[in-house]
Amino acid sequence: MKRLIYIFAFITAAVLFSGCDSLWNVNYHYVTFSNTDQYKYITSVYYKTTFESRWSKDQTDSDIYPGEKMSLLLSEGTYDFEIIMEDEDYSYTFYQENISVYSDTYLDVCYDCFKDSKTKVEIKPKVKNL
C-alpha cells in the first residue's frame, strides 16, 4: 500500500510540475517607442495590462525628441499605453489600446499617425507662465 501511495505522489508531482511550466518561465519582450513626429517630443509613457485599472508610473527618464527611441521590457500580455507629447503650444495625449506583446513590438509615435486612426487623442493648450 505504501508503494502505491509513493507511486501516486510521484506521478501527481510530475504532472503538476510539467503542466505548470509557464508559471516559472515568463517571457519578456521589448516595446520600443519611436518618436517619428517632426516637431513634437514625448514627455511621458505609461502602461497597464488591459485587466488593470491603474496606470504605471511614468516610464521616461527624459524627453524623447524627434528621431529618438525608448524601449520598455514587459512580460508577455496585452497592454494599453498612454503617451503624452508636447510642442510649444499644446499637450497631446494618445491612448494605444489592446497592444499584444508576444514578441518585440515597435510603435511609431507621431500626431499625424494617430489623428487619423482609431486611437483616442486628447489635445490641451499648455498653460503659459507669465
C-alpha positions as CSV (number, residue, x, y, z in Angstrom):
1,M,0.0,0.0,0.0
2,K,2.8,2.4,0.8
3,R,4.4,1.7,-2.5
4,L,1.2,2.7,-4.3
5,I,1.0,6.0,-2.4
6,Y,4.6,6.8,-3.3
7,I,3.9,6.0,-7.0
8,F,0.7,8.1,-7.0
9,A,2.6,11.0,-5.3
10,F,5.4,10.8,-7.8
11,I,3.1,10.8,-10.8
12,T,1.0,13.6,-9.4
13,A,4.1,15.7,-8.8
14,A,5.4,15.1,-12.3
15,V,2.1,16.0,-13.9
16,L,1.8,19.2,-11.8
17,F,5.3,20.4,-12.4
18,S,5.4,19.6,-16.1
19,G,1.9,21.2,-16.7
20,C,2.8,24.4,-14.7
21,D,6.0,25.2,-16.6
22,S,4.6,28.5,-17.8
23,L,4.4,29.7,-14.2
24,W,8.2,29.7,-13.9
25,N,9.2,30.6,-17.5
26,V,7.8,34.1,-18.1
27,N,8.8,35.5,-21.4
28,Y,9.8,39.2,-21.7
29,H,9.8,41.3,-24.8
30,Y,10.9,44.9,-25.7
31,V,8.3,47.5,-26.6
32,T,10.1,50.3,-28.5
33,F,8.5,53.8,-28.9
34,S,10.0,55.8,-31.7
35,N,9.2,59.5,-31.9
36,T,8.7,60.0,-35.7
37,D,7.0,63.3,-35.3
38,Q,8.9,66.3,-36.8
39,Y,8.1,68.9,-34.1
40,K,6.6,67.3,-31.0
41,Y,8.5,65.5,-28.2
42,I,7.3,62.7,-25.9
43,T,7.3,63.7,-22.3
44,S,5.6,60.7,-20.7
45,V,4.8,57.0,-21.3
46,Y,2.5,54.9,-19.1
47,Y,1.3,51.4,-19.4
48,K,-1.1,48.9,-17.8
49,T,-2.4,45.5,-18.7
50,T,-5.9,45.5,-20.2
51,F,-7.2,44.0,-16.9
52,E,-5.7,46.7,-14.6
53,S,-7.4,50.0,-13.8
54,R,-4.2,51.9,-12.6
55,W,-1.5,53.2,-14.9
56,S,2.2,52.6,-14.2
57,K,4.5,55.4,-13.1
58,D,6.0,57.5,-15.9
59,Q,8.5,55.3,-17.8
60,T,10.5,58.1,-19.4
61,D,13.8,59.3,-17.8
62,S,13.9,62.4,-20.0
63,D,12.0,63.8,-23.0
64,I,12.2,61.8,-26.2
65,Y,12.8,64.2,-29.1
66,P,12.1,63.6,-32.8
67,G,14.2,60.7,-34.2
68,E,14.8,59.3,-30.7
69,K,13.6,56.0,-29.3
70,M,12.8,54.5,-25.9
71,S,12.3,50.8,-25.0
72,L,10.5,49.0,-22.2
73,L,10.9,45.4,-21.2
74,L,7.5,43.9,-20.5
75,S,6.2,40.4,-19.8
76,E,4.0,38.8,-22.4
77,G,0.5,40.1,-22.4
78,T,-1.9,42.7,-23.8
79,Y,-1.3,46.3,-22.8
80,D,-2.7,49.7,-23.0
81,F,-0.3,52.7,-23.4
82,E,-0.8,56.3,-22.6
83,I,1.7,58.5,-24.5
84,I,2.0,62.3,-23.9
85,M,3.6,64.5,-26.5
86,E,4.1,68.3,-26.4
87,D,5.0,71.2,-28.6
88,E,5.3,74.8,-27.8
89,D,1.5,75.4,-27.5
90,Y,-0.2,72.1,-26.8
91,S,-0.1,68.8,-24.9
92,Y,-1.3,65.7,-26.8
93,T,-2.4,62.5,-25.0
94,F,-2.7,59.3,-27.0
95,Y,-4.2,56.1,-25.8
96,Q,-3.0,53.0,-27.6
97,E,-5.2,50.1,-26.5
98,N,-5.0,46.3,-26.7
99,I,-1.4,46.1,-28.0
100,S,-0.3,42.5,-28.0
101,V,3.2,41.9,-26.6
102,Y,4.1,38.4,-27.5
103,S,7.3,39.3,-29.4
104,D,9.4,42.5,-29.6
105,T,7.0,45.3,-30.6
106,Y,7.7,48.6,-32.3
107,L,5.4,51.7,-32.1
108,D,5.8,54.8,-34.2
109,V,4.6,57.8,-32.2
110,C,3.5,60.9,-34.1
111,Y,0.5,63.1,-34.1
112,D,-0.3,62.6,-37.8
113,C,0.0,58.8,-37.3
114,F,-2.7,58.8,-34.5
115,K,-5.1,61.6,-35.5
116,D,-6.5,59.7,-38.5
117,S,-6.6,56.3,-36.8
118,K,-9.0,55.0,-34.1
119,T,-6.6,56.0,-31.4
120,K,-8.1,58.2,-28.7
121,V,-6.4,61.6,-28.8
122,E,-6.8,64.5,-26.2
123,I,-5.4,67.9,-27.1
124,K,-5.0,70.5,-24.3
125,P,-3.5,74.0,-24.6
126,K,-0.4,74.4,-22.4
127,V,-0.6,76.9,-19.6
128,K,1.9,79.7,-20.3
129,N,3.9,81.1,-17.3
130,L,3.9,84.8,-17.3
